[in-house]
Amino acid sequence: MIDSDGHVRAGYDATGGSLVLIRPDGYLGLVTNPGTAERINDYGTAPHGSPATRAAPAP
């Protein structure tokens, strides 16, 4: 979605290069500047941990 009327920019003080991610349930998921693929990936893996840091399941 493009914020052509500037509502998100004004509401979240977003500047050029910012990314505001709205989740499918309508909640705010992420506000980041710069809005890069790496930041999106970090957001996507943060709640569950990365494969390298995720604890092994108990036997």
C-alpha positions as CSV (number, residue, x, y, z in Angstrom):
1,M,0.0,0.0,0.0
2,I,1.3,3.5,-0.8
3,D,0.7,6.2,1.7
4,S,-0.2,8.8,-1.0
5,D,-2.1,11.1,1.5
6,G,0.7,11.0,4.1
7,H,-1.4,9.7,7.0
8,V,1.2,7.0,8.0
9,R,4.1,9.4,7.5
10,A,2.5,12.0,9.8
11,G,1.2,9.5,12.4
12,Y,4.5,7.6,12.8
13,D,6.9,10.4,11.9
14,A,8.2,8.3,9.0
15,T,10.7,9.9,6.7
16,G,11.9,9.0,3.2
17,G,13.2,5.5,3.2
18,S,11.1,4.4,6.2
19,L,9.0,1.2,6.1
20,V,5.8,0.8,8.1
21,L,4.5,-2.8,8.1
22,I,0.9,-3.3,8.9
23,R,0.1,-6.9,9.8
24,P,-2.9,-8.7,8.1
25,D,-4.9,-8.4,11.3
26,G,-4.5,-4.6,11.1
27,Y,-2.0,-4.1,13.9
28,L,1.3,-2.2,13.5
29,G,4.0,-4.7,13.0
30,L,7.2,-2.7,12.3
31,V,8.4,0.8,11.8
32,T,12.0,1.1,10.6
33,N,14.3,3.4,8.8
34,P,15.9,2.4,6.7
35,G,13.2,0.1,5.4
36,T,15.4,-2.7,4.1
37,A,14.9,-6.4,3.3
38,E,17.3,-7.2,6.2
39,R,15.1,-5.3,8.7
40,I,12.0,-7.1,7.5
41,N,13.8,-10.5,7.8
42,D,15.0,-9.6,11.4
43,Y,11.4,-8.7,12.3
44,G,10.1,-12.0,10.8
45,T,12.6,-14.1,12.8
46,A,12.8,-12.2,16.0
47,P,9.7,-13.7,17.8
48,H,10.9,-17.2,17.2
49,G,14.7,-16.8,17.1
50,S,16.9,-17.6,14.3
51,P,17.7,-21.2,13.5
52,A,21.2,-20.8,14.9
53,T,19.9,-19.6,18.3
54,R,16.7,-21.6,18.6
55,A,16.9,-24.1,21.4
56,A,16.7,-27.8,20.5
57,P,13.4,-29.5,21.5
58,A,13.5,-31.6,24.7
59,P,13.9,-35.3,24.1
